[in-house]
Amino acid sequence: MPTYGERRRVPGLRREEVAGLAGVSASYYIRLEQGQASHASQEVVTALARALQLDADEHAHLSELAAPRRRRPAPKPPAERVSPDTAQLIASLAHVPAVLLGRRGDVLAWNPLGHAFFAGHLDFDGPQRPADRPNMTRLLFLDAHTRALYPQWTLKARAVVANLRLTAGKHPDDKELSALVGELATRSPEFAKMWADHRVRACDSTTHHMHHPVAGELVVNQQTLRIPHAPDLTLTLVTAGPGSAAQAALTLLAQAVAHGPGER
């Protein structure tokens, strides 16, 4: 980004420089930054996003933060449920690990292979009891089994935190989400540091190197799909390249699940 070429005690742009790049006055930008100017127009938000070279996810997050807030507290969101058609879809994916997540990362449902792949050490029926639902973000930071699945754990953790911050921008009144962030910030210094970094990124399709206690070393693709009638819910699917060692490992894991004592 262009600067005025002066020596700086800290990196980054000055407020006046951001305002100049966005085409707004410095005094107005400072009021925006300090929360003293409400109802910023979409044109101003877009100008700031362009000046700061934000990507699509960051631009969407900025728009959420700049949107007018309700004067009254938002009503408590309804309990997250799995519709019969979504449950049928998950059950039909016998050869693909599948996990349905709520907007806070709570596991609402999984098929047997999804359970065995991500959290075989937990109770399969846990998601059916709202009080016992595993939370994938909590597991990633606080559960040794889940952490060991990802040899490149830091990359995975940063992506999950960036997605959680994006969700928090969309749902600023979600008390349960705020409680989850507070819990993890208290119990995990790594989460606290990543959360303070303020990065945002939507989870979509990512390749992961994984170390599974049964399937062994494998490279898979995790795809996150939105549920059309419930956009806050996401379905995570795990796939591997045709003919790859990872695909063979997933097939063996599926056979072990189908013929094991936990067959369902």
C-alpha positions in Angstrom: 0.0 0.0 0.0 1.2 3.5 -0.7 2.4 5.6 2.3 3.8 9.0 2.8 7.3 7.6 3.0 8.0 8.8 6.5 9.8 6.8 9.1 7.4 4.8 11.3 7.6 3.6 14.9 5.1 0.8 14.2 4.0 -0.9 10.9 0.8 -0.2 9.2 -1.1 2.8 7.9 -2.1 5.9 9.8 -5.7 6.8 10.1 -5.3 9.8 7.8 -3.7 7.5 5.2 -6.6 5.0 5.3 -9.1 7.9 5.1 -7.2 9.3 2.1 -7.1 6.0 0.3 -10.9 5.5 0.9 -11.8 9.0 -0.2 -13.3 10.1 3.1 -12.3 12.8 5.6 -9.9 11.9 8.4 -12.3 13.2 11.0 -15.2 11.0 9.7 -13.0 7.9 9.5 -11.9 8.5 13.1 -15.5 8.7 14.2 -16.3 5.5 12.4 -13.3 3.7 14.0 -14.3 4.9 17.4 -18.0 3.9 17.0 -19.2 7.5 17.2 -20.6 7.6 13.6 -23.4 5.1 12.9 -25.1 4.0 9.7 -22.1 4.1 7.4 -23.3 3.8 3.9 -22.5 0.7 1.8 -20.5 3.0 -0.5 -18.2 4.0 2.4 -17.9 0.4 3.6 -16.9 -0.6 0.0 -14.4 2.2 -0.2 -12.8 1.2 3.0 -12.7 -2.4 1.9 -11.1 -1.4 -1.4 -8.5 0.8 0.4 -7.5 -2.0 2.8 -7.5 -4.5 0.0 -9.9 -6.8 1.8 -11.0 -10.1 0.2 -14.6 -11.2 -0.1 -14.9 -12.7 3.3 -13.2 -9.7 5.0 -15.5 -7.3 3.1 -18.6 -9.3 4.2 -17.4 -9.2 7.8 -16.8 -5.5 7.6 -20.3 -5.0 6.3 -21.7 -7.0 9.1 -19.8 -5.0 11.7 -21.0 -1.7 10.1 -24.6 -2.7 9.9 -27.1 -0.8 12.2 -27.7 -2.8 15.4 -31.0 -3.3 17.1 -31.8 -1.1 20.1 -33.5 -4.0 21.8 -31.7 -7.3 22.5 -32.3 -9.9 19.8 -34.6 -12.8 20.8 -32.9 -16.0 21.8 -32.3 -18.1 18.6 -34.4 -21.3 18.3 -32.7 -24.5 19.2 -30.8 -26.0 16.3 -32.4 -29.1 15.0 -31.8 -31.7 12.3 -34.6 -31.9 9.8 -35.7 -35.4 8.7 -34.5 -34.9 5.1 -31.0 -33.8 6.3 -30.8 -36.7 8.6 -31.7 -39.0 5.7 -29.0 -37.4 3.6 -26.3 -37.9 6.2 -27.4 -41.5 6.8 -27.2 -42.3 3.1 -23.5 -41.2 2.9 -22.3 -44.6 4.1 -18.9 -44.3 2.4 -18.2 -40.7 3.1 -17.4 -39.2 6.6 -20.2 -36.6 7.2 -20.7 -34.3 10.1 -23.5 -31.7 10.5 -22.5 -28.7 12.5 -24.4 -25.8 14.0 -23.3 -22.3 13.6 -21.2 -22.5 16.9 -19.5 -25.7 15.8 -21.7 -28.0 17.8 -22.1 -31.5 16.3 -25.8 -31.9 15.5 -25.4 -35.2 13.7 -22.9 -37.5 12.1 -22.9 -40.8 10.2 -20.9 -43.7 11.6 -17.9 -43.1 9.4 -17.9 -39.4 10.3 -17.9 -40.3 14.0 -15.1 -42.8 13.5 -13.1 -40.4 11.4 -13.3 -37.3 13.6 -14.1 -38.5 17.1 -14.4 -42.2 17.5 -13.4 -41.9 21.2 -16.7 -40.0 21.9 -20.2 -41.3 22.4 -21.8 -41.8 19.0 -25.2 -40.8 20.4 -23.9 -37.6 22.0 -25.3 -35.2 19.3 -28.8 -36.5 20.0 -28.6 -35.0 23.5 -28.2 -31.2 23.2 -26.4 -30.9 26.6 -23.8 -33.5 25.5 -23.2 -32.3 21.9 -19.5 -32.2 21.1 -18.2 -28.9 19.8 -15.6 -29.2 17.1 -13.8 -25.9 18.0 -13.6 -26.9 21.6 -12.3 -30.3 20.7 -9.7 -28.9 18.4 -8.2 -26.8 21.1 -8.9 -28.8 24.3 -9.0 -32.5 23.2 -5.7 -34.3 22.7 -7.3 -36.9 20.3 -8.7 -34.2 17.9 -5.5 -32.2 18.1 -3.4 -35.2 17.1 -5.5 -35.7 13.9 -3.8 -32.7 12.4 0.0 -32.7 12.0 -0.4 -29.1 10.7 -2.5 -28.2 13.7 -1.8 -24.5 13.7 -3.0 -24.0 10.1 -6.2 -25.9 10.9 -6.7 -24.0 14.2 -6.3 -20.6 12.5 -8.8 -21.5 9.8 -11.4 -22.5 12.4 -10.9 -19.4 14.5 -11.2 -17.2 11.4 -14.5 -18.9 10.5 -15.7 -18.5 14.1 -15.0 -14.8 14.1 -16.9 -14.5 10.8 -19.8 -16.2 12.5 -19.6 -13.9 15.5 -19.8 -10.9 13.2 -23.1 -12.2 11.8 -24.5 -13.0 15.2 -23.3 -10.4 17.7 -26.2 -11.1 20.1 -25.6 -14.9 20.4 -24.8 -15.3 24.1 -23.9 -19.0 23.7 -21.4 -18.1 21.0 -19.9 -15.4 23.2 -19.7 -17.8 26.1 -17.8 -20.3 23.9 -15.3 -17.7 22.8 -14.8 -16.6 26.5 -14.3 -20.2 27.6 -11.7 -21.0 24.9 -9.9 -17.7 25.4 -9.6 -18.5 29.1 -8.6 -22.2 28.7 -6.4 -21.9 25.6 -3.7 -19.3 25.3 -3.3 -20.4 21.6 -7.0 -19.6 21.0 -6.8 -16.3 22.7 -3.8 -15.3 20.6 -5.5 -16.4 17.3 -8.8 -14.7 18.3 -7.0 -11.4 19.0 -5.5 -11.5 15.5 -9.0 -10.6 14.0 -8.6 -12.7 10.9 -11.8 -13.8 9.1 -12.2 -16.6 6.6 -15.1 -18.8 5.6 -14.5 -22.6 5.6 -15.3 -24.1 2.2 -12.9 -26.6 0.7 -9.5 -27.4 2.2 -6.9 -30.1 1.8 -5.6 -31.6 5.1 -2.8 -33.9 6.0 -4.1 -36.0 8.8 -2.9 -38.7 11.1 -5.7 -41.0 12.1 -5.2 -43.6 14.8 -6.8 -46.3 12.6 -6.6 -45.2 9.0 -3.0 -43.9 9.4 -1.5 -41.1 7.4 -3.7 -39.7 4.7 -4.4 -36.6 2.6 -8.1 -35.7 2.3 -10.3 -32.8 1.2 -12.8 -31.4 3.7 -15.7 -29.6 2.0 -18.2 -27.5 3.9 -21.6 -27.2 2.4 -24.5 -25.0 3.4 -27.9 -26.5 4.2 -30.4 -24.6 1.9 -33.3 -24.4 4.4 -31.0 -23.8 7.3 -28.1 -21.6 6.2 -26.5 -21.5 9.6 -25.9 -25.2 9.5 -23.0 -26.7 7.6 -22.3 -30.2 6.4 -18.7 -31.2 6.4 -17.7 -34.1 4.0 -14.4 -35.8 3.7 -13.2 -37.1 0.3 -10.0 -38.4 -1.2 -8.7 -38.6 -4.7 -9.7 -41.6 -6.8 -7.3 -44.5 -6.5 -5.3 -42.7 -3.8 -3.9 -44.3 -0.6 -6.3 -42.0 1.3 -9.3 -43.4 -0.5 -8.2 -46.9 0.3 -7.7 -46.0 3.9 -11.2 -44.5 4.1 -12.7 -47.7 2.5 -10.9 -49.8 5.1 -12.2 -47.6 7.9 -15.7 -47.8 6.5 -15.5 -51.6 6.5 -14.2 -51.6 10.0 -17.1 -49.4 11.2 -19.6 -51.6 9.3 -18.4 -54.8 10.9 -17.3 -53.5 14.3 -19.1 -53.7 17.6 -20.4 -50.2 17.1 -22.3 -51.0 13.9 -25.4 -48.8 13.5 
